[in-house]
Structure formats: structure tokens, C-alpha cells
Amino acid sequence: MDTDLLLALLGSVLMLLGVIGSLAPLLPGAPLCYAGLLALHFTTRVEFSTPFLLIWLGVVLGVGVVDYLIPIWGAKRFGGTSNGLWGATLGMLIGFLVLPGIGILPGTVLGAFIGEMTRHEANVALAARAALGSLVGFIFSTALKLLVCLAMAFYFVKEMIASFAA
């Protein structure tokens, strides 16, 4: 099989996994999409410019940092503590494992709520408010990752069509 075709296929798989990973907590979405762009770049048919690749690398690194900060900000903004953040993280992972895809959101909220209840004991209103903050932060962070991955996928598909369909 042609090397260009293998690299394009590898890039396509990485891109698909990256978009899925922007929604699933166990896959690093943006780095996988970036690796897909690089795989396509290493073909003889496509050449992304160095500034293009460096800008996307910066975006991927920035999203990686922000991905951890936004849920913390959301939970703190709504009165959450580290107990709620740990609970949200564990709940997200358990939710993903129990009900892949659809278990992430309820797992995150329930985990944050349970985590906050361990801190605030019987104060259900305070725990629910912090759980809501974790949910808002998680949704915003996920939307940001998805947007970045879809933007990279756009450039990937555009170059695939221009270079391989001709």
C-alpha cells in the first residue's frame, strides 16, 4: 500500500478518535486531532505551513491547560470545594465506564454532589449548587475541546479532498 495512503488513513483514524475524545474523558481529543494533522502533513501530497502547525500546537496546549481550569473555576464559582471536584472526576469516569457516552454528564453531576455532601454533610442546597457549577464547567470545557477538534477536522478534510480526490 502507498505510504501517502497509509499516512492519510492513520490521520483519519487519529482525527476520528480525537473528535470522539473531545467528548470522552479517556481519550485526549485535541492532541489526537493534532497528530492526525501531522500524519497528513507527512504525506507527499499535503504540506501545512510551519506557522499553521505551530499555531495549532499552541491551541492544543492551551486547551489542555484550560480543560483542567474551567471545571475548577465553574465549581469554585458556584461554591464548590476540592471534594466536589474529586467527586465530579470520579463520577465522570464511572459514568463513562457504566454508560459510555451518556453516563458522563449524570456521573459528573452525581459525583460532584456526593463529593460535596462529604464536605458539607447535610447541606443539600450547597452541595447541589457546587454540583451545578461542576456541570457548567464540564459542559463549557467539553464544548471548547469539541470546537477545537472540529476546526482541525475541517482543515484535515479540506486538505484530504483537495489532495487525494484530484
DANORZI-V836816 format. One record per helix or strand. SS is the DSSP state (H for helix, E for strand). FROM is the first residue (numbers start at 1). TO is the last residue. Records with the same first field share a line. If there is no record, write none. Layout:
SS = FROM-TO ; FROM-TO
This chain:
H = 3-23 ; 29-41 ; 50-77 ; 82-98 ; 103-120 ; 124-164
